[in-house]
Amino acid sequence: MYNICVFAGTTEGRRLVELLASQNVAVTACMATEYAAQLLGKRENLTVSCKRLDLEQMVLLLGGSRFDIVIDATHPYAAAVTDNIVKACSITGTRCLRLQRPPSDTSGDELIFDDARHAADFLSSCGGSILLTTGTKDLAEFSRIEGFERRVFARVLPSEESLAACRGAGLPASHIIAMQGPFSADMNCAAVAHTHARFLVTKDGGDAGGFAAKAEAAQKTGVRLVVIGRPAQIGGLSLRGVTAELSRLFGLDFPPHVNIIGIGPGGAGQLTCDARRLIDEAQCLVGAPRMLEAVSAAGKPAFESVSPEKTAEFIKNNDLYSDFAVLMSGDAGFFSGTRTLLPLLDGCKVDILPGISSLSYLCSRIGVSYEDVVCVSLHGRERSIVRDVRANPRVFVLTGGENDAASVIRRLAGGGLGRVHVTVGQSLSYPDEKITAGTADELLGVGFAPLSVLFIENDAPSDEAAHGLVDEAFIRANDGPRPIPMTKSEIRSVILSKLAPNTDSVCWDIGAGTGSVAVEMALHAKYGKVFAVERSPAACGLIEKNRARFCLDNMTVVNGGAPQSCTSLPAPTHVFIGGSSGNMEDIIASILEKSPSARITASAVTLDTAAELTRCMKRFFFDFADVVSLTVARAERAGGHLLMKGGNPVYIFTMQKGLKKP
C-alpha cells in the first residue's frame, strides 16, 4: 500500500485528502487547526495531524514515516510553510508535489497591495467601515488601523482559535462574523450591507477561495475591493493535475462522482429523503437557476446550467470538486435532460436518483390513476397534440416555451376538440399552486402560469389510420365548372401501401386536389409533418376544410405550383405526386436534390403522364422502381340487375434511390 502525506491548508487540499482516503492508500493529512481536521471526518486509512509544524518537526515526520510522496496543498500565502516543506523533502529524500491554486482574474478596479502592512496603511488614511475577509494571520497588522475596533469587521472561521485571535486583536464580539465558507456573491453582498462596509479586504485566493464571489459582490454593492497580492510562488499543478500525476505514478483512479437527482415538481417538500441527503453531501450543485433555488442549499457551491453539454464540460474540467449533484426537474427518467447528459459523462461514476414527476403529482391531486395515460412533452418539441388527444382517451402534456398551456388549449379547440375535458396544473407544489378544469372551449382565453401541465380526457377517441377511407368521408366541391379532383378510395389505398409512410415521416402531396391522400398521409404520419401542395386557391380552401374535419394539426396546406413552391419546405421522406401540370421531370429532380433517398409514388391516368414517369425512371437511375396498372370496377344497378362498371386504368409508379427491389 502506498503511503502519501498531504499538507492540506486549502479547500483543494481537503478535497484531495478525501479523494485519497477513498483509494487503497495510507494517507496522512497535516492540518493547521483542529477545526480543519474535523471537516475530514474519520477514515480507516486516514491519519490526521492538527498542529503547525516547523522545519525540524517536518523532517522528523517525513524521515520516520517513509512516504512515497508528499503533496504541498497549503495556501498560496503560506510561503514560509511551503519553503519548509520543500527543505524537509530535500533533507529526507522524499518526492514532493505542489498543488497550487491558480491566481484570480482581475478587472483592474481592485486596489492591490504587496502585503497586509501596506493595505493597512492605506485604510488608515481613509474613512468608512471595513469588511476583512483575510483570516486571522494578519490581524496584528490591521489592528494598527485608526479606529480599528470601531471600523473593522472580521469574517473568520468559527473556531476557538480564530475567535481568540480576534479578541486578542481588540475586536468586539459584535464585529466578529464567525462562519464557514464557501460564500456566494449574494452572501458577500449581505455581509457588506450588514457592516455598512466601504472597503472589502481579501487575498487573491482564486475562485476556490471565493475571490470571484467577492469581486462580484464588490461590483454589485459599489464597495472598493482591496486585495493583498500573493507572495512569489513556486511552480505547481491544479487539483486535476495532481490527481493525474498520482494516477500515473501509483495507478490510482479519480473519476468524478455525479448524482443525477430528480427534485420533483419544484417545491422543497417534494424532495425525497435520499435526494435531500445527496444534495447536502455534494461538493457542488449543477442545475438551472430555478432548480438551484428550489433545493435551498444556501452557501453551497453551484454552477448554473441548462445545457447538458455545458454541464458535462464543467464537471469534467473542474479542478476543485469531485462529487457533484446535477438537479433535474421532476423525475430524472421522465422527459428529463438525463437522457442527453448521460452519454456526455463518459469516464465519470454516475448514479441516478428518481424523483416525483409532475404526472404523478397532478394525478394524486385530482385523484386519478395514470397507468394508461399517454405522455407527451411539448417543452422544446414539436408534435401533433391534436392527433394525440383525438386518438387517446387520456393524455398528459408537459408545456414549455411557445407551447404553453393556453396555446395547447387553442390548438385543441381549433382542431375540433373543444369538447374534451382539460385539467391544468399550475406551479405544482409551490405556494401559488392552482388547478383549473373545464372543456377546451371553456378554458379558451384563460391565462396560465409558465410552469403548467395538462391532463386531457377524451370520452370519444378515434384513431383512423386504415388505407382507403371511404370517399364520402371527404368534403367535395367544384373549382368553377369542374369538380376538384380526388383520388378514389381503392386507388388511394394502393398508393398509401406503396408509399408506406412511417409515424414520423415528412410527406409531400403534390397536386393535392381535395387533399384525400394528404389526409391519409397525416393520419399515418401522426408524429410527422405533411404538406399538401396545390396551385388552385379553391382547392386549397377545400383541403383546409378536410384537414379541419380530421383534426390534423400535423398537416399544412401550401398554395402554389410545384416545384417552385416546394423550395422552402423541409426535406421529405415520402412524396406523392397526384398532379404535375407537365412539370414531372422538374418536380422529381427537385425532390431528389433536396432528399436523395425520398420514396416517391406518382399516379398517372393519361398515357402521356405514364410515358413521362417512365422517362423519369430511366433518367434518374432509381435503385428501386415499380409500376402497377390498376383498374377498379364498381357495381351499378341497371334495372333489376347489378352490373360492374369499370373505370379508367390508373398507373402507379413507385421509385426510390438507395433501396434495392426485393
Secondary structure, 3 states (H helix, E strand, C coil): CEEEEEEECCHHHHHHHHHHHCCCEEEEEEECCHHHHHHHCCCCCEEEEECCCCHHHHHHHHHHHCCCEEEEECCCCCHHHHHHHHHHHHHHCCCEEEECCCCCCCCCCCEEECCHHHHHHHHHCCCCEEEECCCCCCHHHHCCCCCHHHHEEEEECCCHHHHHHHHHHCCCHHHEEECCCCCCHHHHHHHHHHHCEEEEEEECCCHHHCHHHHHHHHHHHCCEEEEECCCCCCCCECHHHHHHHHHHHHCCCCCCEEEEEECECCCHHHCCHHHHHHHHHCCEEEECHHHHHHCCCCCCCEEECCCHHHHHHHHHHCCCCCEEEEEECECCCCCCCHHHHHHHHCCCEEEEECCCCHHHHHHHHHCCCCCCCEEEECCCCCCCHHHHHHHCCEEEEECECCECHHHHHHHHHHCCCCCCEEEEEECCCCCCCEEEEEECCCCCCCCCCCCEEEEEECCCCCCCCCCCCCHHHCCCCEECCEECCCCCHHHHHHHHHHHCCCCCCEEEEECCCCCHHHHHHHHHCCCCEEEEEECCHHHHHHHHHHHHHCCCCCEEEEECCCCHHHCCCCCCCEEEECCCCCCHHHHHHHHHHHCCCCEEEEEECCHHHHHHHHHHHHHCCCCEEEEEEECCEEEEEECCEEEEEECCCEEEEEEECCCCCC
